[in-house]
């Protein structure tokens, strides 16, 4: 049975779109996980009393962090999203960070959602 050309083109377009989304997702995960911002976020979260109270002592961070990092007029902004495994519970954590030129990073907001 021969597949009509229109259906074949739709299938190819869908497969191409799915491949593109997968590549962007994997690329973003690699970019975030190897960034200075992610390293600083993990250090901050390991010592954060609010997070420790919710999940206990931090045992592990998820393998697939996500989020975004951008620069505007010399200022950097990062949103790091990561799963955290503690001795009492697990949680999804979203950490908002910013850095003004010639200053250290500041940790602006933390959102903890227990799983």
Secondary structure, DSSP 8 states (H G I E B T S, - for coil): ----HHHHHHHHHHHHHHHHHHHHHHHHHHHHHTSHHHHHHHHHHHH-HHHHHHH-SEEEE-S--EEEEEEETTEEEEEEEEEEEESS-EEEEEEEEEE-TTS--EEEEEEEEE-
